[in-house]
Amino acid sequence: MGIDHLLSINIKSTSPLPYQYFLYVGVVKPLKNLEKLIQIYDQFLKQSPNKKIKLVIIGKAQSNYKNSLLQLINLLKQEQNIIFKDVVTDAEL
């Protein structure tokens, strides 16, 4: 299980965000195992230090779970690279 290589696709973006990013959209709860996503993202950045790609997590979060994710993000020192958004419209996506 995993990704053997990264596929690069050149797509013109209409994103309002001024950076490249990985995007998770869904409910933010323990069943989704976002701890693992955050840990893998952290490993990706450490193995690819020249990559300036952020992780954007969009979804309604259970407050206790979000707090535990924020603690993990602080522990990994990724506060500047991981962004939480509670709700966005379909147009914003």
KOLGU-40083 format. One line per 5 residues: number of its first residue (from 1); for each residue x, y, z of N, C-alpha, C, O, CB. Coordinates in nm, 3 decimals, always signed. Atoms other than C-alpha are relative to their C-alpha. Glycine has a CB too. Example, Ala and Ser with C-alpha at 12.3 -4.5 7.8 and 13.67 -1.06 7.14 Angstrom:
REM residues 2
1 = +0.089:-0.119:+0.000:+1.230:-0.450:+0.780:+0.090:+0.120:+0.000:+0.194:+0.118:+0.066:-0.099:+0.003:+0.125; -0.082:-0.119:-0.006:+1.367:-0.106:+0.714:-0.077:+0.109:+0.073:-0.026:+0.220:+0.090:+0.041:+0.046:-0.142
//
This chain:
REM residues 93
1 = +0.084:-0.115:+0.000:+0.000:+0.000:+0.000:+0.090:+0.124:+0.000:+0.188:+0.128:+0.073:-0.096:-0.001:+0.121; -0.078:-0.123:+0.002:+0.135:+0.346:-0.083:+0.018:+0.052:-0.140:-0.040:+0.002:-0.236:+0.135:-0.023:+0.063; -0.029:-0.062:+0.129:+0.264:+0.562:-0.361:+0.144:-0.029:-0.034:+0.234:+0.001:+0.044:-0.028:+0.154:+0.004; -0.135:+0.032:+0.043:+0.565:+0.442:-0.556:+0.073:+0.122:-0.056:+0.195:+0.132:-0.044:-0.003:-0.109:-0.103; -0.061:-0.119:+0.058:+0.625:+0.774:-0.730:-0.107:+0.109:-0.009:-0.226:+0.082:+0.000:+0.062:-0.029:-0.139
6 = +0.093:-0.111:+0.016:+0.470:+1.114:-0.774:-0.019:+0.030:-0.147:+0.078:+0.036:-0.223:+0.049:+0.126:+0.077; +0.033:-0.033:+0.137:+0.296:+1.197:-1.098:-0.019:+0.151:-0.009:-0.096:+0.208:+0.067:-0.126:-0.075:-0.049; +0.011:-0.144:+0.015:+0.335:+1.555:-1.213:-0.089:+0.032:-0.119:-0.063:-0.011:-0.231:+0.141:+0.066:-0.017; +0.093:-0.039:+0.105:+0.049:+1.699:-1.411:-0.005:+0.152:-0.003:-0.022:+0.216:+0.101:-0.143:-0.061:+0.023; +0.002:-0.145:+0.014:+0.057:+2.054:-1.545:-0.143:+0.044:-0.032:-0.189:+0.029:-0.145:+0.099:+0.047:-0.110
11 = +0.138:-0.047:+0.016:-0.291:+2.199:-1.494:-0.003:+0.147:+0.036:+0.049:+0.188:+0.140:-0.100:-0.084:+0.088; +0.016:-0.142:-0.034:-0.372:+2.567:-1.510:-0.098:+0.010:+0.115:-0.208:-0.045:+0.110:-0.048:+0.082:-0.123; +0.081:-0.008:-0.120:-0.511:+2.656:-1.172:-0.071:+0.134:+0.009:-0.018:+0.239:-0.028:+0.087:-0.022:+0.123; +0.074:-0.122:-0.031:-0.778:+2.905:-1.081:-0.011:+0.015:+0.151:-0.097:+0.086:+0.201:-0.141:-0.001:-0.066; +0.002:-0.002:-0.146:-0.703:+2.855:-0.714:+0.034:+0.139:+0.052:+0.124:+0.206:+0.002:+0.099:-0.103:+0.057
16 = -0.034:-0.129:-0.062:-0.710:+3.166:-0.497:+0.121:-0.011:+0.093:+0.173:+0.090:+0.140:-0.121:+0.053:+0.079; -0.115:+0.018:-0.089:-0.429:+3.015:-0.290:+0.129:+0.020:-0.077:+0.144:-0.031:-0.188:-0.002:-0.140:+0.066; -0.124:-0.034:+0.071:-0.081:+3.143:-0.381:+0.110:-0.106:+0.013:+0.228:-0.074:-0.001:+0.052:+0.132:+0.050; -0.099:+0.106:-0.018:+0.090:+2.808:-0.324:-0.060:-0.133:-0.046:-0.181:-0.146:-0.059:+0.046:-0.009:+0.149; +0.046:+0.135:+0.031:+0.071:+2.443:-0.424:-0.043:-0.066:+0.130:+0.006:-0.030:+0.237:+0.110:-0.083:-0.072
21 = +0.049:+0.063:-0.121:-0.113:+2.218:-0.183:-0.057:-0.139:-0.026:-0.103:-0.170:-0.136:-0.104:+0.087:+0.064; +0.076:+0.124:-0.005:-0.242:+1.873:-0.099:-0.131:+0.038:+0.066:-0.133:+0.122:+0.156:+0.076:-0.117:+0.077; +0.131:-0.039:-0.051:-0.614:+1.888:-0.025:-0.075:-0.120:+0.055:-0.088:-0.222:-0.013:-0.081:+0.067:-0.111; +0.091:+0.098:-0.059:-0.828:+1.681:+0.211:-0.133:+0.071:+0.023:-0.137:+0.178:+0.084:+0.057:-0.060:+0.135; +0.134:-0.054:-0.022:-1.204:+1.747:+0.206:-0.085:-0.113:+0.057:-0.100:-0.218:-0.006:-0.062:+0.058:-0.132
26 = +0.084:+0.102:-0.062:-1.427:+1.554:+0.443:-0.018:+0.030:+0.147:+0.032:+0.130:+0.199:+0.060:-0.140:-0.019; +0.021:-0.016:-0.143:-1.539:+1.512:+0.799:+0.133:-0.022:+0.072:+0.208:-0.113:+0.039:-0.109:-0.098:+0.052; -0.124:+0.011:-0.077:-1.255:+1.563:+1.046:-0.035:-0.071:+0.131:-0.075:-0.008:+0.229:+0.066:+0.143:+0.027; +0.028:+0.081:-0.117:-1.301:+1.278:+1.293:+0.097:-0.117:+0.005:+0.159:-0.149:-0.096:-0.148:-0.050:+0.000; -0.101:+0.104:-0.016:-1.089:+0.992:+1.429:-0.006:-0.112:-0.104:+0.098:-0.165:-0.144:-0.013:-0.061:+0.136
31 = +0.016:+0.106:+0.099:-1.229:+0.738:+1.182:+0.077:+0.028:-0.129:+0.116:-0.065:-0.200:-0.148:-0.020:-0.032; -0.067:-0.039:+0.124:-1.063:+0.932:+0.897:+0.153:-0.011:+0.009:+0.221:+0.001:-0.093:-0.038:+0.141:-0.037; -0.143:+0.022:-0.021:-0.713:+0.878:+1.048:+0.086:+0.114:-0.055:+0.185:+0.090:-0.125:+0.042:-0.131:-0.064; -0.076:-0.116:+0.048:-0.589:+1.228:+0.976:+0.136:+0.014:+0.068:+0.224:+0.083:+0.017:-0.080:+0.127:+0.022; -0.133:+0.001:-0.061:-0.303:+1.174:+1.220:+0.102:-0.059:-0.098:+0.212:-0.007:-0.115:+0.000:-0.081:+0.134
36 = -0.089:+0.067:+0.095:-0.151:+0.940:+0.963:+0.026:+0.090:-0.120:+0.140:+0.098:-0.167:-0.061:-0.135:-0.046; -0.019:-0.093:+0.111:-0.208:+1.191:+0.682:+0.100:+0.108:+0.038:+0.188:+0.142:-0.041:-0.134:+0.064:-0.040; -0.090:-0.106:-0.046:-0.031:+1.460:+0.886:+0.142:-0.053:+0.015:+0.238:+0.014:-0.022:-0.049:+0.059:+0.133; -0.133:+0.060:-0.016:+0.259:+1.227:+0.972:+0.066:-0.028:-0.135:+0.185:-0.004:-0.152:-0.010:-0.129:+0.082; -0.055:+0.028:+0.133:+0.302:+1.120:+0.609:+0.037:+0.130:-0.071:+0.139:+0.136:-0.139:-0.102:-0.080:-0.085
41 = -0.031:-0.131:+0.057:+0.288:+1.483:+0.497:+0.132:+0.053:+0.058:+0.216:+0.106:-0.015:-0.115:+0.100:+0.026; -0.124:-0.042:-0.066:+0.560:+1.564:+0.752:+0.120:-0.075:-0.057:+0.224:-0.015:-0.084:-0.010:-0.022:+0.153; -0.108:+0.081:+0.059:+0.776:+1.278:+0.617:+0.030:+0.045:-0.142:+0.146:+0.054:-0.182:-0.037:-0.149:+0.001; -0.017:-0.048:+0.137:+0.717:+1.400:+0.261:+0.085:+0.127:-0.002:+0.178:+0.139:-0.082:-0.136:+0.026:-0.066; -0.075:-0.126:-0.003:+0.844:+1.748:+0.349:+0.145:-0.022:+0.042:+0.235:+0.044:-0.009:-0.066:+0.099:+0.096
46 = -0.138:+0.027:-0.044:+1.150:+1.608:+0.527:+0.081:-0.069:-0.109:+0.202:-0.048:-0.119:-0.002:-0.087:+0.126; -0.070:+0.068:+0.109:+1.237:+1.389:+0.228:+0.013:+0.088:-0.124:+0.096:+0.062:-0.210:-0.073:-0.129:-0.037; +0.000:-0.091:+0.115:+1.168:+1.671:-0.020:+0.007:+0.144:+0.051:-0.089:+0.219:+0.035:-0.126:-0.022:-0.089; -0.006:-0.133:-0.063:+1.293:+1.987:+0.154:-0.018:+0.117:-0.096:-0.050:+0.227:-0.053:+0.130:+0.016:+0.072; +0.016:-0.108:+0.097:+1.279:+2.190:-0.168:-0.145:+0.019:-0.043:-0.178:+0.116:-0.111:+0.086:-0.027:-0.122
51 = +0.141:-0.010:+0.035:+0.906:+2.127:-0.207:-0.067:+0.099:+0.094:-0.051:+0.091:+0.216:-0.070:-0.137:+0.008; +0.074:-0.099:-0.079:+0.691:+2.416:-0.090:-0.149:-0.025:-0.020:-0.220:+0.058:-0.077:+0.039:+0.147:-0.041; +0.139:+0.041:+0.017:+0.358:+2.235:-0.079:-0.065:-0.005:+0.138:-0.010:-0.066:+0.230:-0.011:-0.138:-0.073; +0.071:-0.001:-0.127:+0.108:+2.293:+0.200:-0.104:-0.110:+0.002:-0.138:-0.167:-0.102:-0.065:+0.138:+0.025; +0.111:+0.094:-0.017:-0.158:+2.059:+0.337:-0.120:+0.080:+0.047:-0.115:+0.146:+0.151:+0.035:-0.114:+0.101
56 = +0.123:-0.071:-0.034:-0.510:+2.204:+0.342:-0.104:-0.105:+0.038:-0.135:-0.194:-0.041:-0.050:+0.091:-0.119; +0.102:+0.093:-0.049:-0.769:+2.019:+0.549:-0.130:+0.078:+0.015:-0.138:+0.173:+0.092:+0.043:-0.065:+0.137; +0.128:-0.069:+0.000:-1.130:+2.123:+0.489:-0.107:-0.096:+0.052:-0.122:-0.206:+0.001:-0.036:+0.053:-0.142; +0.110:+0.082:-0.050:-1.419:+1.989:+0.691:-0.040:+0.037:+0.142:+0.039:+0.093:+0.218:+0.037:-0.145:-0.007; +0.051:-0.024:-0.135:-1.631:+2.017:+1.001:+0.070:-0.096:+0.095:+0.075:-0.216:+0.071:-0.155:-0.018:+0.007
61 = -0.081:+0.079:-0.092:-1.425:+1.897:+1.295:-0.065:-0.013:+0.137:-0.129:+0.079:+0.186:+0.138:+0.061:+0.014; +0.034:+0.018:-0.141:-1.504:+1.749:+1.632:+0.109:+0.075:+0.078:+0.227:+0.052:+0.055:-0.009:-0.154:+0.041; -0.097:-0.089:-0.063:-1.337:+2.002:+1.864:+0.112:-0.073:+0.073:+0.227:-0.033:+0.062:-0.071:+0.091:+0.096; -0.105:+0.074:-0.070:-1.151:+1.749:+2.081:+0.098:-0.063:-0.099:+0.219:-0.063:-0.075:-0.060:-0.108:+0.089; -0.087:+0.063:+0.100:-1.018:+1.571:+1.774:+0.087:+0.104:-0.070:+0.205:+0.081:-0.094:-0.084:-0.077:-0.104
66 = -0.078:-0.106:+0.065:-0.913:+1.894:+1.606:+0.112:+0.047:+0.093:+0.223:+0.072:+0.047:-0.091:+0.118:-0.039; -0.103:-0.041:-0.096:-0.727:+1.993:+1.923:+0.114:-0.100:+0.004:+0.231:-0.061:+0.013:-0.060:+0.016:+0.140; -0.107:+0.101:+0.000:-0.537:+1.663:+1.921:+0.082:+0.008:-0.129:+0.203:-0.014:-0.127:-0.059:-0.142:+0.018; -0.074:-0.018:+0.126:-0.447:+1.719:+1.554:+0.090:+0.123:+0.007:+0.203:+0.120:-0.041:-0.098:+0.011:-0.119; -0.080:-0.122:-0.014:-0.327:+2.071:+1.633:+0.122:-0.025:+0.089:+0.229:+0.030:+0.064:-0.085:+0.113:+0.058
71 = -0.115:+0.036:-0.085:-0.107:+1.929:+1.911:+0.105:-0.077:-0.080:+0.225:-0.053:-0.066:-0.048:-0.085:+0.122; -0.093:+0.076:+0.084:+0.045:+1.682:+1.663:+0.071:+0.093:-0.097:+0.192:+0.082:-0.117:-0.075:-0.110:-0.078; -0.059:-0.096:+0.095:+0.102:+1.962:+1.411:+0.105:+0.085:+0.070:+0.212:+0.110:+0.013:-0.110:+0.091:-0.062; -0.097:-0.078:-0.077:+0.277:+2.169:+1.679:+0.123:-0.084:+0.033:+0.236:-0.036:+0.023:-0.063:+0.053:+0.130; -0.110:+0.090:-0.033:+0.489:+1.871:+1.784:+0.092:-0.019:-0.120:+0.214:-0.023:-0.106:-0.055:-0.135:+0.047
76 = -0.077:+0.018:+0.124:+0.599:+1.823:+1.421:+0.053:+0.132:-0.056:+0.128:+0.132:-0.154:-0.085:-0.070:-0.105; -0.042:-0.134:+0.043:+0.656:+2.199:+1.384:-0.045:+0.030:-0.144:+0.032:+0.080:-0.226:+0.152:+0.013:+0.011; +0.055:-0.021:+0.134:+0.429:+2.217:+1.078:-0.113:+0.104:+0.002:-0.199:+0.105:-0.087:-0.051:-0.133:-0.057; +0.107:-0.099:-0.013:+0.208:+2.506:+1.193:-0.012:+0.089:-0.123:-0.123:+0.131:-0.158:+0.024:+0.085:+0.123; +0.002:-0.090:+0.116:+0.304:+2.714:+0.889:-0.042:-0.072:-0.128:-0.071:-0.008:-0.228:+0.137:+0.063:-0.019
81 = +0.023:+0.076:+0.122:+0.237:+2.433:+0.642:-0.134:-0.072:-0.006:-0.174:-0.117:-0.113:+0.108:-0.099:-0.016; +0.128:+0.071:-0.002:-0.094:+2.278:+0.751:-0.109:+0.099:+0.037:-0.102:+0.167:+0.140:+0.003:-0.119:+0.101; +0.106:-0.100:-0.013:-0.411:+2.484:+0.716:-0.133:-0.071:+0.018:-0.167:-0.161:-0.059:-0.003:+0.094:-0.124; +0.135:+0.051:-0.023:-0.755:+2.402:+0.858:-0.102:+0.103:-0.046:-0.088:+0.222:-0.018:-0.022:-0.036:+0.149; +0.115:-0.083:+0.036:-1.075:+2.543:+0.705:-0.123:-0.079:+0.040:-0.135:-0.196:+0.003:-0.001:+0.038:-0.156
86 = +0.118:+0.073:-0.045:-1.406:+2.452:+0.864:-0.096:-0.032:-0.114:-0.129:-0.148:-0.138:-0.072:+0.078:+0.107; +0.100:+0.019:+0.105:-1.645:+2.503:+0.577:+0.034:+0.092:-0.117:+0.070:+0.208:-0.097:-0.143:+0.028:+0.052; -0.013:-0.081:+0.121:-1.610:+2.623:+0.219:-0.116:-0.033:-0.092:-0.175:-0.141:-0.082:+0.137:-0.023:-0.070; +0.107:+0.025:+0.097:-1.865:+2.655:-0.057:+0.052:-0.084:-0.115:+0.173:-0.098:-0.133:-0.059:+0.134:-0.053; -0.040:+0.077:+0.118:-1.865:+2.437:-0.367:+0.079:+0.088:-0.096:+0.174:+0.042:-0.159:-0.123:-0.059:-0.070
91 = -0.069:-0.091:+0.090:-1.757:+2.741:-0.566:+0.144:+0.023:+0.044:+0.233:+0.035:-0.040:-0.074:+0.134:-0.008; -0.136:-0.019:-0.052:-1.454:+2.790:-0.340:+0.088:-0.121:-0.025:+0.209:-0.109:-0.043:-0.004:+0.032:+0.148; -0.077:+0.121:+0.027:-1.350:+2.428:-0.393:+0.044:+0.001:-0.144:+0.111:-0.092:-0.189:-0.081:-0.128:+0.031
//
